[in-house]
Amino acid sequence: MRSCLRLAASIKNKCLTIFLLGLFGSVSTSLHAQPSVPYMPGWQARHQLERLVDEAGLQITTTHWPLPSSAVQNALDDLSSDLPPSLLESKEFISEDLRKLRRDGKVDAQFRNKAEAPVGFGENYTPGSSIRLSSAAAEFGPDYLPIAARVGVRVEESPNSLQTAFTGLGKEGRVQAKLDDTALVTQISGFNVQAFAHQNWWGPGWQSSLINGNNIPPWMGVGIQRSEVQPSESKWLSWMGPWTFEMFLAKAQDPVLVANQPDGYYFIGTRMTLKPWSWMEIGLTRDIQMGGAGRLSGIHDILNTVFTGGGEHSFQGSTQQDMSNGLAGYDVRLNCPKGAPCAAYFQWMGEDSSGHSHLPNSFMTLEGLEWWSTSGRHRLFIENMQTYTDSFPWNPVKYVGSGYRNWAYPQGFTSGGRWIGSSFGGDARILTIGWLDVEAARLLKVYTGETSTALGSYDPNTNATGNLIGPHGSLVGFSAQQSFKWSTWTITPELAYTHLAQGITIGVNKTSDIRGGVTFSRPLGD
């Protein structure tokens, strides 16, 4: 299969120029700012933030998470105090969320049966029970080297649904302990330099991110991110509006499920997000998997892959060894005209590059429409996701066996044995309709479509390049959750059902499955 995508050299040079200009241009706006820990909102907080951006002009991006917590707070502080009551409530909701991040730790204990279900924004990926403890954010260090930190740990059942293949404790155990919601951050010239363990959500979708979403365990890595999101004061960059840039290097936690999988590969994530007009937000993303046992993975190889075209060849038996496998592409979010409370969004992620230009092609696609009530209580979205390559809506041809897969990495685009992008896996076509009721803390979603790979986790029994004996085919399902307050606790029951029309049940991967569970959450502060 052909995979690795690279932006054309001319585009790459322009992006590098923008990045370097931003490095110096952002100093004027960030010189006195302190480093801060990353902020990853839940689905309710993201809804409130999008309202503030779309209706009150909050100067942040909303398709790139996490963002530095101080960047979100500074943008909130700059909002006008003369806001309609419902928007003032949204502002207070986010302010309180940020105060809890600085002031309180948190415990989340989730008890659920071992069953896969679709994973959307802000949802727990673990097909089983888990518990997470997080500290409050702290700031310390001398004036010349200020540091922000937060520590969290997560204990969970194996995130790969083939749990019967594992024993003991650790990466390939039935119970795993790992860092999560953790960061150690300092600031240099307007950029946060950080070591971290957290998830990302890159893209405008609510149910799926095609390239980096919530379906996997937290990345543990190092990286840089612009410490502010507000527009630069630099005359060279002011046209970009609110913007952020992030690059990180992490190591995958995959258990080896199939022969010839390079164990412990490196993952390089790069994204620039900008909002040049109040009605348009643009994201440019490139993710790379490279190295691992038996493959090139030195510093020179990493730099060569990131800053040049690399050396990838798309077919087995090539005279040159592939340097890497990856995805790259674009996303856009567009507001409706005349202040209507709605938006459209698109994401295109390529599984190949085109000729000598190295531009992404063989696209997987996502399209969505969302509407929210003027009171701020409700949000509805409809989202169509296709991980067949070259799967634009106007092209009915389905190319099977390429989405999220590459011959050099037989387990595909995975970490923790789970799909890094959409939880529906490669070679899928899914329509999701969702309803968010923020006041009632209620989330309902229904799904329909088809998939040729296992839901959530990679399963060699359900792979479009081999024998399709595991559950696959036409898919229907729903999921529901609602939170209740009891004293200092938030209690969230959940229920999900999925049915796949073809294949046979193999272990915990079932043709029809019901997930039930309940989460108990509370702050650890006063």
VOVO-447523 format. One line per field, with one value per residue (C-alpha): chain; x, y, z. Coordinates in nm, 3 decimals. Layout:
mol [A/...]
X [X/...]
Y [Y/...]
Z [Z/...]
***
This chain:
mol [A/A/A/A/A/A/A/A/A/A/A/A/A/A/A/A/A/A/A/A/A/A/A/A/A/A/A/A/A/A/A/A/A/A/A/A/A/A/A/A/A/A/A/A/A/A/A/A/A/A/A/A/A/A/A/A/A/A/A/A/A/A/A/A/A/A/A/A/A/A/A/A/A/A/A/A/A/A/A/A/A/A/A/A/A/A/A/A/A/A/A/A/A/A/A/A/A/A/A/A/A/A/A/A/A/A/A/A/A/A/A/A/A/A/A/A/A/A/A/A/A/A/A/A/A/A/A/A/A/A/A/A/A/A/A/A/A/A/A/A/A/A/A/A/A/A/A/A/A/A/A/A/A/A/A/A/A/A/A/A/A/A/A/A/A/A/A/A/A/A/A/A/A/A/A/A/A/A/A/A/A/A/A/A/A/A/A/A/A/A/A/A/A/A/A/A/A/A/A/A/A/A/A/A/A/A/A/A/A/A/A/A/A/A/A/A/A/A/A/A/A/A/A/A/A/A/A/A/A/A/A/A/A/A/A/A/A/A/A/A/A/A/A/A/A/A/A/A/A/A/A/A/A/A/A/A/A/A/A/A/A/A/A/A/A/A/A/A/A/A/A/A/A/A/A/A/A/A/A/A/A/A/A/A/A/A/A/A/A/A/A/A/A/A/A/A/A/A/A/A/A/A/A/A/A/A/A/A/A/A/A/A/A/A/A/A/A/A/A/A/A/A/A/A/A/A/A/A/A/A/A/A/A/A/A/A/A/A/A/A/A/A/A/A/A/A/A/A/A/A/A/A/A/A/A/A/A/A/A/A/A/A/A/A/A/A/A/A/A/A/A/A/A/A/A/A/A/A/A/A/A/A/A/A/A/A/A/A/A/A/A/A/A/A/A/A/A/A/A/A/A/A/A/A/A/A/A/A/A/A/A/A/A/A/A/A/A/A/A/A/A/A/A/A/A/A/A/A/A/A/A/A/A/A/A/A/A/A/A/A/A/A/A/A/A/A/A/A/A/A/A/A/A/A/A/A/A/A/A/A/A/A/A/A/A/A/A/A/A/A/A/A/A/A/A/A/A/A/A/A/A/A/A/A/A/A/A/A/A/A/A/A/A/A/A/A/A/A/A/A/A/A/A/A/A/A/A/A/A/A/A/A/A/A/A/A/A/A/A/A/A/A/A/A/A/A]
X [0.000/0.116/0.121/0.335/0.226/0.445/0.353/0.524/0.865/0.737/0.451/0.685/0.927/0.641/0.519/0.872/0.899/0.567/0.680/1.009/0.834/0.585/0.862/0.994/0.664/0.495/0.761/0.600/0.268/0.404/0.722/0.560/0.324/0.394/0.400/0.081/-0.039/-0.247/-0.625/-0.844/-1.214/-1.494/-1.775/-1.981/-1.690/-1.606/-1.969/-1.945/-1.612/-1.745/-2.040/-1.806/-1.592/-1.883/-2.108/-1.882/-1.557/-1.339/-0.991/-0.895/-0.910/-1.150/-1.030/-0.695/-0.689/-0.536/-0.445/-0.232/-0.466/-0.328/-0.395/-0.763/-0.777/-0.611/-0.859/-1.148/-1.011/-1.014/-1.383/-1.623/-1.813/-2.120/-2.238/-2.589/-2.681/-2.648/-2.296/-2.199/-2.304/-2.081/-1.790/-1.840/-1.862/-1.518/-1.371/-1.481/-1.341/-1.003/-1.016/-1.070/-0.768/-0.550/-0.707/-0.826/-0.718/-0.974/-1.070/-1.263/-1.363/-1.541/-1.696/-1.807/-1.820/-1.555/-1.719/-1.619/-1.829/-1.766/-1.547/-1.615/-1.479/-1.427/-1.518/-1.321/-1.171/-1.115/-1.326/-1.355/-1.307/-1.054/-0.965/-0.775/-0.629/-0.502/-0.339/-0.404/-0.177/0.127/0.369/0.722/1.082/1.296/1.197/1.439/1.296/0.931/0.771/0.412/0.330/0.045/0.064/-0.192/-0.202/-0.442/-0.505/-0.717/-0.795/-0.602/-0.715/-0.699/-1.018/-0.823/-0.767/-0.745/-0.409/-0.245/-0.151/-0.003/0.060/0.217/0.208/0.086/-0.100/-0.469/-0.428/-0.213/-0.088/0.037/0.075/-0.219/-0.319/0.045/0.267/0.595/0.612/0.846/0.840/1.102/1.046/0.669/0.652/0.570/0.838/0.681/0.701/0.352/0.114/-0.222/-0.460/-0.512/-0.811/-0.710/-0.998/-1.348/-1.548/-1.754/-1.762/-1.437/-1.097/-0.944/-0.587/-0.549/-0.843/-0.963/-0.971/-0.616/-0.425/-0.247/0.063/0.375/0.621/0.797/0.711/0.654/0.334/0.271/0.194/-0.077/-0.356/-0.452/-0.345/0.020/0.121/0.372/0.271/0.383/0.144/-0.156/-0.346/-0.356/-0.589/-0.591/-0.342/-0.141/0.139/0.234/0.493/0.564/0.753/0.606/0.660/0.377/0.252/0.136/0.131/0.253/-0.051/0.083/0.415/0.665/0.514/0.802/0.763/0.779/0.767/0.795/0.504/0.564/0.263/0.263/-0.031/-0.086/-0.433/-0.533/-0.847/-0.780/-1.145/-1.406/-1.609/-1.330/-1.085/-0.819/-0.602/-0.292/-0.180/0.089/0.132/0.415/0.491/0.852/1.120/1.052/1.235/1.434/1.376/1.571/1.505/1.812/1.810/1.934/1.653/1.389/1.512/1.535/1.175/1.039/1.225/1.266/1.059/1.201/1.264/0.929/0.838/0.484/0.520/0.678/1.004/1.119/1.496/1.482/1.346/1.049/1.153/0.802/0.427/0.188/-0.111/-0.140/-0.413/-0.642/-0.956/-1.188/-1.471/-1.709/-1.969/-2.309/-2.365/-2.552/-2.486/-2.702/-2.620/-2.477/-2.155/-2.021/-1.692/-1.473/-1.160/-0.953/-0.665/-0.452/-0.315/-0.066/0.128/0.093/0.395/0.681/0.469/0.432/0.095/-0.160/-0.402/-0.600/-0.811/-1.023/-1.295/-1.527/-1.812/-2.038/-2.313/-2.388/-2.656/-2.692/-2.980/-2.966/-3.013/-2.695/-2.860/-2.864/-2.629/-2.715/-2.464/-2.473/-2.138/-2.045/-1.708/-1.539/-1.207/-1.218/-0.946/-1.046/-1.385/-1.512/-1.894/-1.898/-1.673/-1.861/-1.550/-1.427/-1.056/-1.035/-0.735/-0.551/-0.719/-0.495/-0.274/0.074/0.275/0.569/0.343/0.102/-0.101/-0.164/-0.207/-0.253/-0.130/-0.224/-0.362/-0.629/-0.696/-0.527/-0.788/-1.155/-1.265/-1.454/-1.118/-1.013/-1.247/-1.552/-1.840/-2.045/-2.316/-2.352/-2.632/-2.573/-2.762/-2.593/-2.810/-2.568/-2.813/-2.914/-2.557/-2.707/-2.545/-2.726/-2.585/-2.701/-2.480/-2.538/-2.304/-2.046/-1.692/-1.443/-1.220/-1.274/-1.441/-1.209/-0.911/-0.704/-0.802/-0.614/-0.935/-1.109/-0.878/-0.965/-0.623/-0.689/-0.976/-1.283/-1.406/-1.454/-1.751/-1.778/-2.014/-2.328/-2.331/-2.612/-2.594/-2.653/-2.495/-2.638/-2.504/-2.632/-2.472/-2.630/-2.502/-2.494/-2.314/-1.962/-1.989/-2.088/-2.241/-2.267/-2.446/-2.392/-2.540/-2.428/-2.537/-2.371/-2.464/-2.246/-2.424/-2.140/-1.870/-1.876/-1.820/-1.456/-1.383/-1.485/-1.542/-1.912/-2.146/-2.401/-2.277/-2.412/-2.189/-2.313/-2.128/-2.121/-1.856/-1.804/-1.614/-1.530/-1.270/-0.998/-0.969/-1.173]
Y [0.000/0.345/0.576/0.866/1.210/1.509/1.866/1.993/2.150/2.496/2.468/2.320/2.613/2.860/2.683/2.686/3.057/3.127/2.923/3.114/3.449/3.341/3.243/3.598/3.774/3.609/3.726/4.069/3.921/3.639/3.774/3.831/3.535/3.241/2.880/2.690/2.331/2.213/2.249/1.978/2.067/1.816/1.818/2.067/2.310/2.280/2.367/2.678/2.780/2.748/2.969/3.234/3.219/3.223/3.474/3.685/3.691/3.498/3.502/3.134/2.837/2.551/2.266/2.209/2.056/2.082/2.451/2.618/2.700/3.053/3.119/3.038/3.242/3.546/3.535/3.516/3.817/4.019/3.953/4.241/4.242/4.364/4.021/3.876/3.673/3.333/3.418/3.547/3.205/3.039/3.261/3.178/2.806/2.815/3.041/2.795/2.504/2.678/2.764/2.396/2.308/2.547/2.484/2.125/1.779/1.534/1.168/0.983/0.623/0.446/0.102/-0.061/-0.401/-0.503/-0.393/-0.168/0.133/0.439/0.701/1.070/1.396/1.394/1.025/0.750/0.499/0.213/-0.097/-0.185/-0.016/0.254/0.509/0.836/1.067/1.415/1.683/2.057/2.262/2.414/2.691/2.722/2.793/3.108/3.408/3.313/2.959/2.947/2.603/2.482/2.122/1.878/1.508/1.239/0.861/0.622/0.256/0.067/-0.265/-0.330/-0.074/-0.334/-0.538/-0.861/-0.876/-1.255/-1.235/-1.059/-1.148/-0.959/-0.587/-0.349/-0.272/-0.621/-0.687/-0.709/-0.418/-0.119/0.182/0.490/0.864/1.069/1.435/1.511/1.797/1.970/2.301/2.597/2.885/3.000/3.292/3.264/2.885/2.628/2.359/2.058/1.695/1.551/1.257/1.352/1.299/1.527/1.615/1.764/1.859/2.011/1.687/1.591/1.215/1.158/1.311/1.145/1.198/1.232/1.178/1.042/0.672/0.600/0.605/0.933/1.015/1.037/1.267/1.602/1.898/2.268/2.471/2.841/2.975/3.213/3.174/3.538/3.721/3.819/4.182/4.119/4.287/3.971/3.747/3.959/3.832/3.484/3.594/3.364/3.084/2.809/2.575/2.246/1.976/1.675/1.348/1.050/0.676/0.436/0.193/-0.077/-0.437/-0.654/-0.837/-0.952/-1.071/-0.818/-0.519/-0.283/-0.257/0.087/0.313/0.691/0.922/1.278/1.510/1.856/2.095/2.461/2.609/2.962/3.175/3.443/3.549/3.540/3.294/3.051/2.833/2.631/2.341/2.192/1.861/1.600/1.289/1.038/0.694/0.587/0.368/0.088/-0.241/-0.326/0.010/0.333/0.558/0.770/1.147/1.196/0.974/1.163/1.503/1.377/1.254/1.576/1.835/1.656/1.422/1.121/0.801/0.626/0.379/0.258/-0.105/-0.410/-0.521/-0.169/-0.130/0.141/0.087/0.306/0.582/0.633/0.599/0.884/1.096/1.462/1.699/1.986/2.082/2.383/2.508/2.768/2.973/3.036/3.388/3.669/3.540/3.229/2.978/2.707/2.594/2.349/2.166/1.944/1.733/1.568/1.339/1.179/0.825/0.884/1.155/1.256/1.217/1.462/1.726/1.512/1.674/1.458/1.253/0.927/1.116/0.997/1.255/1.394/1.643/1.785/2.037/2.171/2.396/2.538/2.707/3.080/3.002/2.794/2.483/2.259/2.161/1.923/1.782/1.549/1.407/1.183/1.006/0.796/0.617/0.449/0.635/0.868/0.876/1.223/1.230/1.282/0.975/0.647/0.430/0.257/0.167/-0.111/-0.202/0.131/0.343/0.357/0.075/0.032/-0.281/-0.168/-0.134/-0.432/-0.315/0.009/0.360/0.253/0.315/0.090/-0.138/0.126/0.338/0.678/0.847/0.757/0.480/0.321/0.223/0.209/0.128/0.265/0.490/0.611/0.875/1.006/1.228/1.375/1.588/1.773/1.908/2.110/2.211/1.848/1.721/1.475/1.338/1.115/0.980/0.735/0.571/0.397/0.284/0.013/-0.085/-0.348/-0.331/-0.394/-0.117/0.071/-0.168/-0.337/-0.704/-0.930/-1.133/-0.831/-0.667/-0.583/-0.709/-1.056/-1.284/-1.097/-1.343/-1.107/-0.870/-0.620/-0.496/-0.284/-0.107/0.045/0.167/0.436/0.573/0.778/0.933/1.179/1.329/1.391/1.583/1.419/1.618/1.679/1.389/1.390/1.054/0.968/0.649/0.539/0.290/0.199/-0.060/-0.162/-0.427/-0.546/-0.752/-0.976/-1.200/-1.401/-1.318/-1.378/-1.339/-0.994/-0.868/-0.937/-0.887/-0.737/-0.574/-0.366/-0.145/-0.030/0.166/0.449/0.711/0.878/1.209/1.467/1.737/1.661/2.017/2.195]
Z [0.000/-0.072/0.224/0.344/0.260/0.228/0.146/-0.165/-0.109/-0.193/0.057/0.314/0.276/0.315/0.628/0.768/0.691/0.863/1.160/1.194/1.151/1.412/1.649/1.649/1.582/1.877/2.123/2.138/2.248/2.469/2.628/2.968/2.960/3.185/3.069/3.138/3.129/2.831/2.847/2.693/2.729/2.767/2.513/2.717/2.748/2.378/2.295/2.515/2.362/2.008/2.100/2.238/1.923/1.680/1.857/2.081/1.881/2.128/1.976/1.981/1.745/1.822/1.597/1.770/2.120/2.369/2.381/2.651/2.939/2.978/2.607/2.656/2.979/2.818/2.529/2.780/2.969/2.647/2.580/2.619/2.949/2.760/2.645/2.627/2.938/2.767/2.643/2.988/3.120/2.860/2.962/3.330/3.249/3.084/3.353/3.620/3.418/3.403/3.775/3.856/3.642/3.845/4.186/4.206/4.121/3.987/4.005/3.732/3.798/3.513/3.547/3.222/3.060/2.807/2.482/2.194/2.094/1.875/2.045/1.985/2.118/2.496/2.536/2.712/2.469/2.718/2.631/3.001/3.337/3.424/3.690/3.647/3.914/3.826/4.037/4.025/3.802/3.974/3.880/4.017/3.923/3.899/3.690/3.415/3.389/3.500/3.494/3.495/3.583/3.634/3.719/3.643/3.634/3.465/3.547/3.294/3.137/2.817/2.557/2.282/2.277/2.214/2.589/2.599/2.421/2.714/3.071/3.365/3.407/3.157/2.786/2.696/3.022/3.098/3.342/3.249/3.445/3.264/3.290/3.167/3.190/3.276/3.162/3.246/3.059/3.027/2.778/2.531/2.292/2.294/2.267/2.532/2.541/2.707/2.807/2.832/2.850/2.700/2.410/2.112/1.896/1.563/1.339/1.335/1.377/1.680/1.623/1.433/1.375/1.072/1.192/1.572/1.807/2.140/2.042/2.167/2.497/2.580/2.379/2.596/2.428/2.398/2.180/2.130/2.096/2.056/2.405/2.281/2.027/1.976/1.657/1.631/1.654/1.374/1.049/0.868/1.060/1.157/0.851/1.010/1.288/1.593/1.526/1.686/1.582/1.745/1.681/1.901/1.905/2.095/2.117/2.040/2.304/2.062/2.171/1.885/1.747/1.409/1.272/1.135/1.319/1.421/1.799/1.963/1.657/1.684/1.608/1.485/1.489/1.328/1.297/1.219/1.278/1.180/1.154/0.892/0.884/1.156/0.948/0.851/1.045/0.860/0.977/0.809/0.958/0.901/1.116/1.067/1.208/1.164/1.317/1.559/1.602/1.289/1.115/1.080/1.382/1.458/1.506/1.149/1.017/1.217/1.097/0.740/0.756/0.908/0.701/0.368/0.157/0.344/0.149/0.142/-0.128/-0.133/-0.226/-0.067/-0.226/-0.314/-0.347/-0.080/0.268/0.359/0.597/0.729/0.695/0.751/0.675/0.582/0.475/0.548/0.736/0.723/0.944/0.794/0.981/0.828/0.689/0.859/1.208/1.176/1.455/1.230/1.067/0.810/0.835/0.620/0.670/0.398/0.495/0.226/0.241/-0.041/-0.221/-0.584/-0.808/-0.775/-0.600/-0.284/-0.219/-0.033/-0.241/-0.206/0.045/0.333/0.398/0.661/0.614/0.881/0.957/1.305/1.451/1.801/1.975/2.048/2.418/2.413/2.552/2.244/1.963/1.678/1.431/1.133/1.024/0.732/0.761/0.489/0.532/0.195/0.005/-0.280/-0.108/-0.189/-0.193/-0.571/-0.626/-0.562/-0.615/-0.298/-0.280/-0.021/0.192/0.211/0.481/0.791/0.660/0.514/0.432/0.649/0.958/0.936/1.238/1.060/1.194/1.558/1.913/2.201/1.931/1.858/1.548/1.587/1.367/1.349/1.587/1.295/1.140/0.777/0.489/0.668/0.567/0.865/0.911/1.268/1.400/1.745/1.996/2.282/2.563/2.773/3.046/3.109/3.046/2.795/2.480/2.227/1.900/1.632/1.367/1.038/0.761/0.699/0.794/0.675/0.982/1.351/1.550/1.787/1.793/1.527/1.489/1.243/1.204/1.049/0.798/0.439/0.321/0.468/0.560/0.674/0.935/1.230/1.272/0.985/0.716/0.758/1.094/1.299/1.656/1.913/2.229/2.515/2.833/3.090/3.399/3.739/4.039/4.382/4.653/4.514/4.271/3.905/3.807/3.437/3.328/2.966/2.723/2.371/2.115/1.787/1.532/1.243/0.981/0.860/1.003/1.323/1.688/1.788/2.158/2.277/1.921/1.869/1.578/1.822/2.138/2.425/2.637/2.975/3.236/3.486/3.564/3.902/3.896/4.159/4.226/4.479/4.609/4.875]
***
